[in-house]
Amino acid sequence: MEKVLNYKKTLEDYKKSQYGIAQKKLFDEEDKLAKFNKYKNIVKNEKNQTVIKTNIGNLAMYNNYINDLSRKIKSQEQIVNKTRKDAEEAKEEMITAVKEKKIFEKLKEQEYEEYLYQLKRDEEKQTDAIVSYKTSTQQ
């Protein structure tokens, strides 16, 4: 029972670590997405401010660049969604590992209580045997 419990504790620690890694990756990917969006807004504002003073070639370049950023943002959103899903799966696995460990801890506790109960019963049997022996020898 002790080996199984140790395994469950190790598994729980591993799953917690995996969840932490998944959460960090999600945070990083969300941060990257936010930076893309912020940069796209900066470029749009820059384009809008220079629209009067610039030629059609530069406007086309701005539009192409903004479209490219939009594609990158869309791709990054997909990455964020996948990473979020992976983080949720890691969380579920961690929760399952924690529950399993708690179940085995409870079983170990019950096993120990049963051991103490049996020990007490054996002690009582020995006491009864001693008392019976003394009673039978005194008569």
The first five atom37 places (N, CA, C, CB, O) and aatype in JSON, in Angstrom:
{
  "aatype": [12, 6, 11, 19, 10, 2, 18, 11, 11, 16, 10, 6, 3, 18, 11, 11, 15, 5, 18, 7, 9, 0, 5, 11, 11, 10, 13, 3, 6, 6, 3, 11, 10, 0, 11, 13, 2, 11, 18, 11, 2, 9, 19, 11, 2, 6, 11, 2, 5, 16, 19, 9, 11, 16, 2, 9, 7, 2, 10, 0, 12, 18, 2, 2, 18, 9, 2, 3, 10, 15, 1, 11, 9, 11, 15, 5, 6, 5, 9, 19, 2, 11, 16, 1, 11, 3, 0, 6, 6, 0, 11, 6, 6, 12, 9, 16, 0, 19, 11, 6, 11, 11, 9, 13, 6, 11, 10, 11, 6, 5, 6, 18, 6, 6, 18, 10, 18, 5, 10, 11, 1, 3, 6, 6, 11, 5, 16, 3, 0, 9, 19, 15, 18, 11, 16, 15, 16, 5, 5],
  "atom_mask": [
    [1, 1, 1, 1, 1],
    [1, 1, 1, 1, 1],
    [1, 1, 1, 1, 1],
    [1, 1, 1, 1, 1],
    [1, 1, 1, 1, 1],
    [1, 1, 1, 1, 1],
    [1, 1, 1, 1, 1],
    [1, 1, 1, 1, 1],
    [1, 1, 1, 1, 1],
    [1, 1, 1, 1, 1],
    [1, 1, 1, 1, 1],
    [1, 1, 1, 1, 1],
    [1, 1, 1, 1, 1],
    [1, 1, 1, 1, 1],
    [1, 1, 1, 1, 1],
    [1, 1, 1, 1, 1],
    [1, 1, 1, 1, 1],
    [1, 1, 1, 1, 1],
    [1, 1, 1, 1, 1],
    [1, 1, 1, 0, 1],
    [1, 1, 1, 1, 1],
    [1, 1, 1, 1, 1],
    [1, 1, 1, 1, 1],
    [1, 1, 1, 1, 1],
    [1, 1, 1, 1, 1],
    [1, 1, 1, 1, 1],
    [1, 1, 1, 1, 1],
    [1, 1, 1, 1, 1],
    [1, 1, 1, 1, 1],
    [1, 1, 1, 1, 1],
    [1, 1, 1, 1, 1],
    [1, 1, 1, 1, 1],
    [1, 1, 1, 1, 1],
    [1, 1, 1, 1, 1],
    [1, 1, 1, 1, 1],
    [1, 1, 1, 1, 1],
    [1, 1, 1, 1, 1],
    [1, 1, 1, 1, 1],
    [1, 1, 1, 1, 1],
    [1, 1, 1, 1, 1],
    [1, 1, 1, 1, 1],
    [1, 1, 1, 1, 1],
    [1, 1, 1, 1, 1],
    [1, 1, 1, 1, 1],
    [1, 1, 1, 1, 1],
    [1, 1, 1, 1, 1],
    [1, 1, 1, 1, 1],
    [1, 1, 1, 1, 1],
    [1, 1, 1, 1, 1],
    [1, 1, 1, 1, 1],
    [1, 1, 1, 1, 1],
    [1, 1, 1, 1, 1],
    [1, 1, 1, 1, 1],
    [1, 1, 1, 1, 1],
    [1, 1, 1, 1, 1],
    [1, 1, 1, 1, 1],
    [1, 1, 1, 0, 1],
    [1, 1, 1, 1, 1],
    [1, 1, 1, 1, 1],
    [1, 1, 1, 1, 1],
    [1, 1, 1, 1, 1],
    [1, 1, 1, 1, 1],
    [1, 1, 1, 1, 1],
    [1, 1, 1, 1, 1],
    [1, 1, 1, 1, 1],
    [1, 1, 1, 1, 1],
    [1, 1, 1, 1, 1],
    [1, 1, 1, 1, 1],
    [1, 1, 1, 1, 1],
    [1, 1, 1, 1, 1],
    [1, 1, 1, 1, 1],
    [1, 1, 1, 1, 1],
    [1, 1, 1, 1, 1],
    [1, 1, 1, 1, 1],
    [1, 1, 1, 1, 1],
    [1, 1, 1, 1, 1],
    [1, 1, 1, 1, 1],
    [1, 1, 1, 1, 1],
    [1, 1, 1, 1, 1],
    [1, 1, 1, 1, 1],
    [1, 1, 1, 1, 1],
    [1, 1, 1, 1, 1],
    [1, 1, 1, 1, 1],
    [1, 1, 1, 1, 1],
    [1, 1, 1, 1, 1],
    [1, 1, 1, 1, 1],
    [1, 1, 1, 1, 1],
    [1, 1, 1, 1, 1],
    [1, 1, 1, 1, 1],
    [1, 1, 1, 1, 1],
    [1, 1, 1, 1, 1],
    [1, 1, 1, 1, 1],
    [1, 1, 1, 1, 1],
    [1, 1, 1, 1, 1],
    [1, 1, 1, 1, 1],
    [1, 1, 1, 1, 1],
    [1, 1, 1, 1, 1],
    [1, 1, 1, 1, 1],
    [1, 1, 1, 1, 1],
    [1, 1, 1, 1, 1],
    [1, 1, 1, 1, 1],
    [1, 1, 1, 1, 1],
    [1, 1, 1, 1, 1],
    [1, 1, 1, 1, 1],
    [1, 1, 1, 1, 1],
    [1, 1, 1, 1, 1],
    [1, 1, 1, 1, 1],
    [1, 1, 1, 1, 1],
    [1, 1, 1, 1, 1],
    [1, 1, 1, 1, 1],
    [1, 1, 1, 1, 1],
    [1, 1, 1, 1, 1],
    [1, 1, 1, 1, 1],
    [1, 1, 1, 1, 1],
    [1, 1, 1, 1, 1],
    [1, 1, 1, 1, 1],
    [1, 1, 1, 1, 1],
    [1, 1, 1, 1, 1],
    [1, 1, 1, 1, 1],
    [1, 1, 1, 1, 1],
    [1, 1, 1, 1, 1],
    [1, 1, 1, 1, 1],
    [1, 1, 1, 1, 1],
    [1, 1, 1, 1, 1],
    [1, 1, 1, 1, 1],
    [1, 1, 1, 1, 1],
    [1, 1, 1, 1, 1],
    [1, 1, 1, 1, 1],
    [1, 1, 1, 1, 1],
    [1, 1, 1, 1, 1],
    [1, 1, 1, 1, 1],
    [1, 1, 1, 1, 1],
    [1, 1, 1, 1, 1],
    [1, 1, 1, 1, 1],
    [1, 1, 1, 1, 1],
    [1, 1, 1, 1, 1],
    [1, 1, 1, 1, 1],
    [1, 1, 1, 1, 1],
    [1, 1, 1, 1, 1]
  ],
  "atom_positions": [
    [[0.83, -1.19, 0.0], [0.0, 0.0, 0.0], [0.87, 1.26, 0.0], [-0.94, 0.0, 1.21], [0.55, 2.25, -0.65]],
    [[1.97, 1.2, 0.73], [2.86, 2.36, 0.83], [3.48, 2.71, -0.52], [3.97, 2.1, 1.88], [3.63, 3.88, -0.87]],
    [[3.85, 1.67, -1.29], [4.45, 1.91, -2.6], [3.45, 2.57, -3.54], [4.96, 0.6, -3.2], [3.8, 3.48, -4.3]],
    [[2.22, 2.12, -3.49], [1.18, 2.71, -4.34], [0.95, 4.16, -3.95], [-0.14, 1.91, -4.24], [0.82, 5.02, -4.82]],
    [[0.91, 4.42, -2.67], [0.7, 5.79, -2.19], [1.86, 6.69, -2.61], [0.54, 5.81, -0.65], [1.65, 7.83, -3.03]],
    [[3.08, 6.19, -2.5], [4.25, 6.97, -2.95], [4.17, 7.26, -4.45], [5.55, 6.22, -2.63], [4.5, 8.36, -4.9]],
    [[3.73, 6.25, -5.21], [3.56, 6.45, -6.65], [2.51, 7.52, -6.93], [3.15, 5.12, -7.34], [2.71, 8.39, -7.78]],
    [[1.41, 7.47, -6.21], [0.34, 8.46, -6.4], [0.82, 9.87, -6.03], [-0.89, 8.09, -5.55], [0.45, 10.84, -6.68]],
    [[1.63, 9.97, -4.99], [2.18, 11.29, -4.62], [3.11, 11.81, -5.71], [2.95, 11.19, -3.27], [3.06, 12.99, -6.06]],
    [[3.95, 10.93, -6.24], [4.86, 11.32, -7.32], [4.07, 11.74, -8.55], [5.81, 10.16, -7.66], [4.39, 12.74, -9.2]],
    [[3.04, 10.97, -8.87], [2.19, 11.3, -10.01], [1.5, 12.64, -9.81], [1.14, 10.19, -10.24], [1.4, 13.44, -10.74]],
    [[1.02, 12.88, -8.6], [0.37, 14.16, -8.29], [1.35, 15.32, -8.5], [-0.17, 14.16, -6.84], [1.01, 16.33, -9.11]],
    [[2.56, 15.17, -7.98], [3.57, 16.22, -8.15], [3.88, 16.47, -9.63], [4.87, 15.84, -7.4], [4.02, 17.62, -10.06]],
    [[3.97, 15.4, -10.38], [4.24, 15.52, -11.81], [3.1, 16.26, -12.52], [4.44, 14.13, -12.44], [3.35, 17.15, -13.33]],
    [[1.87, 15.88, -12.21], [0.71, 16.52, -12.85], [0.61, 17.99, -12.46], [-0.59, 15.78, -12.47], [0.22, 18.82, -13.27]],
    [[0.95, 18.31, -11.21], [0.96, 19.71, -10.8], [2.0, 20.49, -11.59], [1.24, 19.84, -9.28], [1.76, 21.62, -12.02]],
    [[3.14, 19.87, -11.79], [4.21, 20.5, -12.56], [3.77, 20.71, -14.01], [5.49, 19.64, -12.51], [3.99, 21.78, -14.58]],
    [[3.14, 19.69, -14.59], [2.66, 19.8, -15.97], [1.61, 20.91, -16.1], [2.08, 18.46, -16.43], [1.6, 21.64, -17.08]],
    [[0.75, 21.01, -15.11], [-0.28, 22.06, -15.12], [0.38, 23.43, -15.04], [-1.28, 21.87, -13.95], [-0.03, 24.36, -15.74]],
    [[1.38, 23.57, -14.2], [2.1, 24.84, -14.09], [2.77, 25.22, -15.4], [0.0, 0.0, 0.0], [2.73, 26.39, -15.81]],
    [[3.36, 24.25, -16.06], [4.0, 24.5, -17.36], [2.95, 24.92, -18.39], [4.75, 23.24, -17.85], [3.17, 25.86, -19.16]],
    [[1.81, 24.23, -18.39], [0.74, 24.56, -19.34], [0.19, 25.96, -19.08], [-0.39, 23.53, -19.26], [-0.09, 26.71, -20.01]],
    [[0.05, 26.32, -17.8], [-0.43, 27.66, -17.46], [0.56, 28.73, -17.92], [-0.67, 27.77, -15.93], [0.16, 29.77, -18.44]],
    [[1.84, 28.47, -17.72], [2.86, 29.44, -18.15], [2.84, 29.6, -19.66], [4.26, 29.01, -17.68], [2.93, 30.71, -20.18]],
    [[2.73, 28.48, -20.37], [2.69, 28.55, -21.83], [1.46, 29.33, -22.28], [2.67, 27.12, -22.44], [1.54, 30.14, -23.2]],
    [[0.32, 29.09, -21.64], [-0.9, 29.83, -21.97], [-0.69, 31.32, -21.75], [-2.09, 29.33, -21.14], [-1.06, 32.14, -22.59]],
    [[-0.11, 31.67, -20.62], [0.15, 33.08, -20.31], [1.05, 33.7, -21.38], [0.81, 33.22, -18.92], [0.79, 34.81, -21.85]],
    [[2.1, 32.98, -21.77], [3.03, 33.49, -22.78], [2.34, 33.69, -24.13], [4.22, 32.52, -22.94], [2.54, 34.7, -24.8]],
    [[1.52, 32.71, -24.52], [0.82, 32.81, -25.81], [-0.22, 33.93, -25.79], [0.14, 31.47, -26.15], [-0.38, 34.64, -26.79]],
    [[-0.91, 34.11, -24.68], [-1.87, 35.21, -24.57], [-1.15, 36.56, -24.61], [-2.69, 35.09, -23.26], [-1.64, 37.52, -25.2]],
    [[0.01, 36.61, -23.99], [0.81, 37.84, -24.01], [1.26, 38.15, -25.44], [2.03, 37.7, -23.08], [1.22, 39.31, -25.87]],
    [[1.67, 37.13, -26.15], [2.09, 37.3, -27.54], [0.92, 37.83, -28.39], [2.62, 35.96, -28.12], [1.11, 38.72, -29.22]],
    [[-0.27, 37.27, -28.17], [-1.46, 37.72, -28.89], [-1.77, 39.18, -28.57], [-2.66, 36.83, -28.54], [-2.09, 39.96, -29.47]],
    [[-1.69, 39.54, -27.32], [-1.95, 40.92, -26.92], [-0.96, 41.88, -27.59], [-1.88, 41.07, -25.38], [-1.33, 42.97, -28.01]],
    [[0.3, 41.46, -27.68], [1.31, 42.3, -28.33], [1.02, 42.46, -29.82], [2.71, 41.7, -28.13], [1.17, 43.55, -30.37]],
    [[0.6, 41.37, -30.48], [0.22, 41.46, -31.89], [-0.92, 42.46, -32.07], [-0.2, 40.08, -32.43], [-0.87, 43.32, -32.95]],
    [[-1.94, 42.34, -31.23], [-3.09, 43.25, -31.33], [-2.68, 44.7, -31.09], [-4.18, 42.84, -30.33], [-3.12, 45.6, -31.8]],
    [[-1.86, 44.9, -30.1], [-1.4, 46.25, -29.78], [-0.6, 46.82, -30.96], [-0.55, 46.25, -28.49], [-0.79, 47.97, -31.35]],
    [[0.28, 46.01, -31.5], [1.11, 46.46, -32.61], [0.24, 46.77, -33.84], [2.17, 45.4, -32.95], [0.49, 47.74, -34.55]],
    [[-0.77, 45.93, -34.09], [-1.68, 46.16, -35.21], [-2.39, 47.5, -35.04], [-2.71, 45.02, -35.34], [-2.52, 48.27, -36.0]],
    [[-2.84, 47.79, -33.83], [-3.51, 49.07, -33.57], [-2.56, 50.24, -33.79], [-4.07, 49.1, -32.15], [-2.97, 51.28, -34.31]],
    [[-1.31, 50.09, -33.39], [-0.31, 51.15, -33.6], [-0.12, 51.4, -35.1], [1.04, 50.76, -32.94], [-0.09, 52.55, -35.54]],
    [[0.0, 50.31, -35.86], [0.2, 50.45, -37.31], [-1.03, 51.08, -37.95], [0.49, 49.07, -37.95], [-0.9, 51.93, -38.84]],
    [[-2.23, 50.68, -37.52], [-3.46, 51.28, -38.05], [-3.51, 52.78, -37.76], [-4.7, 50.59, -37.45], [-3.83, 53.58, -38.64]],
    [[-3.18, 53.14, -36.54], [-3.17, 54.56, -36.18], [-2.14, 55.33, -37.0], [-2.88, 54.73, -34.67], [-2.4, 56.44, -37.46]],
    [[-0.99, 54.73, -37.18], [0.06, 55.36, -37.98], [-0.41, 55.56, -39.42], [1.35, 54.51, -37.95], [-0.18, 56.6, -40.03]],
    [[-1.08, 54.54, -39.95], [-1.62, 54.62, -41.32], [-2.65, 55.74, -41.41], [-2.25, 53.27, -41.75], [-2.62, 56.54, -42.34]],
    [[-3.55, 55.78, -40.43], [-4.6, 56.8, -40.45], [-4.02, 58.21, -40.33], [-5.58, 56.55, -39.31], [-4.56, 59.15, -40.92]],
    [[-2.95, 58.36, -39.6], [-2.34, 59.68, -39.44], [-1.58, 60.11, -40.69], [-1.4, 59.68, -38.24], [-1.46, 61.31, -40.96]],
    [[-1.07, 59.16, -41.45], [-0.27, 59.51, -42.63], [-1.06, 59.4, -43.93], [0.94, 58.63, -42.7], [-0.49, 59.64, -44.99]],
    [[-2.32, 59.05, -43.87], [-3.11, 58.82, -45.08], [-3.17, 60.07, -45.97], [-4.53, 58.39, -44.7], [-3.19, 59.95, -47.2]],
    [[-3.19, 61.23, -45.39], [-3.28, 62.47, -46.17], [-1.96, 62.77, -46.86], [-3.69, 63.65, -45.26], [-1.95, 63.24, -48.0]],
    [[-0.86, 62.5, -46.21], [0.46, 62.89, -46.71], [1.16, 61.81, -47.52], [1.33, 63.27, -45.56], [2.28, 62.03, -48.0]],
    [[0.56, 60.67, -47.7], [1.29, 59.57, -48.33], [0.69, 59.22, -49.68], [1.28, 58.35, -47.42], [-0.41, 59.65, -50.03]],
    [[1.42, 58.43, -50.43], [0.94, 58.01, -51.75], [0.25, 56.65, -51.67], [2.1, 57.97, -52.77], [0.26, 55.99, -50.63]],
    [[-0.32, 56.25, -52.78], [-1.09, 55.0, -52.84], [-0.2, 53.79, -52.58], [-1.77, 54.86, -54.21], [-0.64, 52.83, -51.95]],
    [[1.02, 53.82, -53.03], [1.95, 52.7, -52.8], [2.19, 52.46, -51.32], [0.0, 0.0, 0.0], [2.21, 51.32, -50.87]],
    [[2.37, 53.54, -50.57], [2.57, 53.39, -49.13], [1.3, 52.91, -48.43], [3.03, 54.72, -48.51], [1.37, 52.1, -47.5]],
    [[0.14, 53.4, -48.89], [-1.13, 52.93, -48.3], [-1.32, 51.44, -48.56], [-2.33, 53.73, -48.88], [-1.76, 50.7, -47.68]],
    [[-0.99, 51.0, -49.77], [-1.08, 49.57, -50.1], [-0.13, 48.77, -49.22], [-0.77, 49.33, -51.6], [-0.48, 47.68, -48.76]],
    [[1.06, 49.31, -49.0], [2.02, 48.63, -48.13], [1.47, 48.52, -46.7], [3.38, 49.39, -48.13], [1.58, 47.47, -46.08]],
    [[0.89, 49.61, -46.2], [0.27, 49.58, -44.87], [-0.84, 48.53, -44.81], [-0.29, 50.96, -44.49], [-0.91, 47.74, -43.87]],
    [[-1.7, 48.54, -45.84], [-2.81, 47.58, -45.86], [-2.31, 46.14, -45.91], [-3.73, 47.85, -47.06], [-2.84, 45.27, -45.21]],
    [[-1.3, 45.88, -46.73], [-0.73, 44.53, -46.8], [-0.14, 44.12, -45.45], [0.36, 44.46, -47.89], [-0.3, 42.99, -44.99]],
    [[0.54, 45.06, -44.82], [1.15, 44.77, -43.52], [0.08, 44.52, -42.47], [2.07, 45.93, -43.08], [0.21, 43.61, -41.65]],
    [[-0.97, 45.32, -42.48], [-2.07, 45.14, -41.53], [-2.76, 43.8, -41.78], [-3.1, 46.3, -41.64], [-3.12, 43.1, -40.83]],
    [[-2.95, 43.43, -43.05], [-3.55, 42.13, -43.38], [-2.66, 40.98, -42.9], [-3.78, 42.01, -44.89], [-3.15, 39.98, -42.38]],
    [[-1.35, 41.15, -43.07], [-0.41, 40.13, -42.59], [-0.5, 40.01, -41.06], [1.03, 40.48, -43.02], [-0.5, 38.9, -40.52]],
    [[-0.56, 41.14, -40.39], [-0.72, 41.11, -38.92], [-2.03, 40.44, -38.53], [-0.66, 42.54, -38.34], [-2.09, 39.7, -37.55]],
    [[-3.09, 40.7, -39.29], [-4.39, 40.07, -39.0], [-4.29, 38.56, -39.13], [-5.48, 40.62, -39.95], [-4.85, 37.82, -38.31]],
    [[-3.58, 38.09, -40.16], [-3.39, 36.63, -40.31], [-2.58, 36.06, -39.14], [-2.66, 36.32, -41.65], [-2.9, 34.99, -38.62]],
    [[-1.55, 36.78, -38.74], [-0.75, 36.32, -37.59], [-1.6, 36.3, -36.32], [0.48, 37.23, -37.39], [-1.47, 35.39, -35.5]],
    [[-2.45, 37.3, -36.17], [-3.33, 37.35, -34.99], [-4.29, 36.17, -35.0], [-4.11, 38.68, -34.94], [-4.51, 35.53, -33.97]],
    [[-4.86, 35.89, -36.16], [-5.8, 34.76, -36.27], [-5.08, 33.45, -35.93], [-6.41, 34.69, -37.69], [-5.62, 32.6, -35.21]],
    [[-3.88, 33.3, -36.46], [-3.09, 32.1, -36.17], [-2.76, 32.02, -34.68], [-1.79, 32.1, -37.0], [-2.85, 30.95, -34.07]],
    [[-2.39, 33.15, -34.1], [-2.06, 33.18, -32.67], [-3.28, 32.88, -31.82], [-1.47, 34.55, -32.29], [-3.17, 32.24, -30.77]],
    [[-4.46, 33.33, -32.25], [-5.69, 33.03, -31.52], [-5.94, 31.53, -31.49], [-6.91, 33.75, -32.15], [-6.37, 30.98, -30.47]],
    [[-5.65, 30.85, -32.61], [-5.8, 29.4, -32.65], [-4.81, 28.73, -31.71], [-5.6, 28.88, -34.09], [-5.14, 27.76, -31.02]],
    [[-3.6, 29.25, -31.68], [-2.58, 28.71, -30.76], [-3.03, 28.91, -29.31], [-1.2, 29.39, -31.0], [-2.89, 28.01, -28.49]],
    [[-3.55, 30.1, -29.01], [-4.03, 30.38, -27.65], [-5.16, 29.43, -27.28], [-4.49, 31.85, -27.52], [-5.19, 28.89, -26.18]],
    [[-6.1, 29.22, -28.21], [-7.22, 28.31, -27.92], [-6.74, 26.89, -27.68], [-8.23, 28.33, -29.08], [-7.22, 26.22, -26.76]],
    [[-5.78, 26.42, -28.49], [-5.24, 25.07, -28.29], [-4.5, 24.99, -26.95], [-4.3, 24.68, -29.45], [-4.63, 24.02, -26.21]],
    [[-3.72, 26.03, -26.66], [-2.96, 26.04, -25.41], [-3.91, 26.09, -24.22], [-2.0, 27.25, -25.38], [-3.66, 25.44, -23.2]],
    [[-4.99, 26.84, -24.34], [-5.99, 26.9, -23.27], [-6.62, 25.52, -23.05], [-7.09, 27.95, -23.6], [-6.82, 25.08, -21.91]],
    [[-6.91, 24.83, -24.16], [-7.48, 23.48, -24.07], [-6.48, 22.53, -23.39], [-7.86, 22.95, -25.48], [-6.85, 21.73, -22.54]],
    [[-5.21, 22.63, -23.79], [-4.17, 21.79, -23.19], [-4.05, 22.07, -21.68], [-2.81, 22.03, -23.88], [-3.87, 21.15, -20.88]],
    [[-4.14, 23.35, -21.31], [-4.06, 23.72, -19.89], [-5.24, 23.15, -19.12], [-4.0, 25.26, -19.73], [-5.09, 22.7, -17.99]],
    [[-6.43, 23.18, -19.73], [-7.61, 22.61, -19.07], [-7.46, 21.1, -18.89], [-8.88, 22.92, -19.89], [-7.81, 20.55, -17.84]],
    [[-6.92, 20.43, -19.91], [-6.69, 18.99, -19.8], [-5.68, 18.69, -18.7], [-6.2, 18.42, -21.15], [-5.86, 17.75, -17.92]],
    [[-4.62, 19.48, -18.64], [-3.6, 19.29, -17.59], [-4.22, 19.52, -16.22], [-2.41, 20.25, -17.82], [-3.88, 18.83, -15.26]],
    [[-5.12, 20.49, -16.13], [-5.79, 20.77, -14.86], [-6.66, 19.58, -14.44], [-6.65, 22.05, -14.97], [-6.64, 19.17, -13.28]],
    [[-7.41, 19.02, -15.4], [-8.25, 17.86, -15.1], [-7.4, 16.67, -14.66], [-9.1, 17.49, -16.33], [-7.76, 15.95, -13.73]],
    [[-6.28, 16.46, -15.34], [-5.39, 15.35, -14.96], [-4.82, 15.57, -13.56], [-4.24, 15.21, -15.98], [-4.7, 14.63, -12.79]],
    [[-4.49, 16.81, -13.25], [-3.96, 17.13, -11.92], [-5.03, 16.87, -10.86], [-3.48, 18.6, -11.85], [-4.75, 16.28, -9.82]],
    [[-6.26, 17.3, -11.13], [-7.36, 17.1, -10.17], [-7.58, 15.61, -9.96], [-8.66, 17.77, -10.67], [-7.79, 15.17, -8.82]],
    [[-7.55, 14.84, -11.03], [-7.72, 13.39, -10.92], [-6.61, 12.77, -10.08], [-7.75, 12.74, -12.31], [-6.87, 11.92, -9.23]],
    [[-5.38, 13.2, -10.31], [-4.24, 12.67, -9.54], [-4.38, 13.02, -8.06], [-2.92, 13.23, -10.09], [-4.07, 12.19, -7.2]],
    [[-4.82, 14.23, -7.76], [-5.01, 14.64, -6.36], [-6.09, 13.78, -5.7], [-5.4, 16.15, -6.27], [-5.93, 13.32, -4.57]],
    [[-7.19, 13.56, -6.42], [-8.28, 12.73, -5.88], [-7.81, 11.3, -5.62], [-9.49, 12.72, -6.84], [-8.11, 10.72, -4.58]],
    [[-7.08, 10.74, -6.58], [-6.6, 9.37, -6.41], [-5.66, 9.26, -5.22], [-5.88, 8.9, -7.68], [-5.73, 8.29, -4.45]],
    [[-4.79, 10.24, -5.05], [-3.87, 10.21, -3.91], [-4.66, 10.28, -2.61], [-2.86, 11.39, -3.99], [-4.35, 9.56, -1.66]],
    [[-5.67, 11.13, -2.56], [-6.48, 11.25, -1.34], [-7.21, 9.95, -1.04], [-7.48, 12.4, -1.47], [-7.34, 9.56, 0.12]],
    [[-7.68, 9.28, -2.08], [-8.36, 7.99, -1.89], [-7.4, 6.99, -1.26], [-8.9, 7.45, -3.25], [-7.76, 6.29, -0.31]],
    [[-6.18, 6.92, -1.78], [-5.21, 5.97, -1.23], [-4.76, 6.36, 0.17], [-4.0, 5.87, -2.14], [-4.48, 5.49, 1.0]],
    [[-4.69, 7.65, 0.45], [-4.37, 8.08, 1.81], [-5.48, 7.63, 2.76], [-4.2, 9.62, 1.88], [-5.2, 7.18, 3.88]],
    [[-6.72, 7.76, 2.32], [-7.85, 7.34, 3.15], [-7.82, 5.83, 3.36], [-9.2, 7.78, 2.51], [-8.06, 5.33, 4.46]],
    [[-7.54, 5.1, 2.28], [-7.44, 3.64, 2.4], [-6.33, 3.24, 3.36], [-7.21, 3.01, 1.02], [-6.49, 2.32, 4.16]],
    [[-5.2, 3.92, 3.26], [-4.08, 3.62, 4.17], [-4.49, 3.9, 5.61], [-2.83, 4.46, 3.79], [-4.18, 3.12, 6.51]],
    [[-5.19, 5.0, 5.82], [-5.66, 5.35, 7.16], [-6.63, 4.29, 7.69], [-6.35, 6.74, 7.15], [-6.55, 3.87, 8.84]],
    [[-7.55, 3.85, 6.83], [-8.5, 2.81, 7.23], [-7.77, 1.49, 7.52], [-9.57, 2.6, 6.14], [-8.11, 0.78, 8.46]],
    [[-6.79, 1.19, 6.69], [-6.0, -0.02, 6.9], [-5.28, 0.04, 8.25], [-4.98, -0.22, 5.75], [-5.22, -0.96, 8.96]],
    [[-4.74, 1.18, 8.59], [-4.04, 1.36, 9.87], [-5.02, 1.23, 11.03], [-3.33, 2.74, 9.91], [-4.71, 0.6, 12.04]],
    [[-6.2, 1.82, 10.89], [-7.22, 1.7, 11.94], [-7.63, 0.25, 12.12], [-8.45, 2.57, 11.61], [-7.84, -0.21, 13.25]],
    [[-7.76, -0.48, 11.02], [-8.11, -1.9, 11.09], [-6.98, -2.67, 11.79], [-8.36, -2.47, 9.67], [-7.25, -3.57, 12.58]],
    [[-5.74, -2.32, 11.5], [-4.6, -2.96, 12.15], [-4.65, -2.71, 13.66], [-3.28, -2.43, 11.55], [-4.45, -3.64, 14.45]],
    [[-4.9, -1.46, 14.05], [-4.99, -1.15, 15.49], [-6.13, -1.9, 16.15], [-5.17, 0.36, 15.69], [-6.0, -2.37, 17.28]],
    [[-7.25, -2.01, 15.45], [-8.4, -2.74, 15.99], [-8.04, -4.22, 16.19], [-9.62, -2.61, 15.04], [-8.34, -4.8, 17.23]],
    [[-7.39, -4.82, 15.19], [-7.0, -6.23, 15.31], [-5.98, -6.42, 16.43], [-6.42, -6.73, 13.98], [-6.02, -7.41, 17.15]],
    [[-5.06, -5.47, 16.56], [-4.07, -5.53, 17.62], [-4.75, -5.5, 18.99], [-3.07, -4.36, 17.5], [-4.39, -6.26, 19.89]],
    [[-5.74, -4.63, 19.13], [-6.47, -4.53, 20.39], [-7.25, -5.82, 20.66], [-7.44, -3.32, 20.35], [-7.29, -6.29, 21.8]],
    [[-7.86, -6.38, 19.62], [-8.6, -7.65, 19.8], [-7.65, -8.77, 20.21], [-9.34, -8.03, 18.5], [-7.99, -9.57, 21.08]],
    [[-6.49, -8.84, 19.59], [-5.52, -9.88, 19.95], [-5.06, -9.71, 21.39], [-4.31, -9.84, 19.0], [-4.89, -10.68, 22.13]],
    [[-4.85, -8.46, 21.78], [-4.44, -8.17, 23.15], [-5.52, -8.61, 24.14], [-4.14, -6.66, 23.32], [-5.23, -9.18, 25.19]],
    [[-6.78, -8.33, 23.79], [-7.89, -8.73, 24.66], [-7.98, -10.26, 24.75], [-9.22, -8.15, 24.14], [-8.25, -10.81, 25.82]],
    [[-7.76, -10.94, 23.62], [-7.79, -12.4, 23.62], [-6.69, -12.96, 24.53], [-7.62, -12.95, 22.19], [-6.92, -13.91, 25.28]],
    [[-5.5, -12.36, 24.45], [-4.4, -12.81, 25.3], [-4.73, -12.55, 26.77], [-3.09, -12.1, 24.91], [-4.46, -13.4, 27.62]],
    [[-5.3, -11.4, 27.06], [-5.68, -11.08, 28.44], [-6.72, -12.07, 28.93], [-6.23, -9.63, 28.54], [-6.62, -12.58, 30.05]],
    [[-7.73, -12.37, 28.1], [-8.75, -13.35, 28.47], [-8.14, -14.73, 28.69], [-9.84, -13.43, 27.39], [-8.52, -15.45, 29.62]],
    [[-7.18, -15.09, 27.84], [-6.54, -16.4, 27.99], [-5.75, -16.46, 29.29], [-5.61, -16.68, 26.79], [-5.77, -17.48, 29.98]],
    [[-5.06, -15.37, 29.64], [-4.29, -15.33, 30.89], [-5.23, -15.42, 32.08], [-3.45, -14.04, 30.98], [-4.98, -16.16, 33.02]],
    [[-6.33, -14.66, 32.03], [-7.3, -14.68, 33.13], [-7.91, -16.07, 33.25], [-8.42, -13.62, 32.91], [-8.07, -16.59, 34.36]],
    [[-8.27, -16.69, 32.13], [-8.84, -18.04, 32.16], [-7.85, -19.04, 32.73], [-9.28, -18.47, 30.76], [-8.22, -19.92, 33.51]],
    [[-6.6, -18.9, 32.35], [-5.57, -19.81, 32.84], [-5.4, -19.65, 34.34], [-4.25, -19.56, 32.11], [-5.32, -20.64, 35.07]],
    [[-5.32, -18.39, 34.81], [-5.16, -18.14, 36.25], [-6.36, -18.66, 37.02], [-4.96, -16.65, 36.53], [-6.21, -19.24, 38.1]],
    [[-7.54, -18.45, 36.47], [-8.76, -18.91, 37.15], [-8.77, -20.43, 37.22], [-10.02, -18.39, 36.43], [-9.13, -21.0, 38.25]],
    [[-8.4, -21.09, 36.15], [-8.43, -22.55, 36.14], [-7.33, -23.14, 37.01], [-8.29, -23.06, 34.71], [-7.51, -24.23, 37.55]],
    [[-6.21, -22.47, 37.17], [-5.14, -22.99, 38.0], [-5.39, -22.74, 39.48], [-3.82, -22.38, 37.6], [-4.85, -23.45, 40.32]],
    [[-6.2, -21.74, 39.8], [-6.49, -21.45, 41.2], [-7.53, -22.42, 41.76], [-6.99, -20.0, 41.35], [-7.63, -22.56, 42.98]],
    [[-8.25, -23.06, 40.95], [-9.29, -23.95, 41.46], [-8.82, -25.31, 41.72], [-10.41, -24.02, 40.54], [-9.59, -26.16, 42.15]]
  ]
}
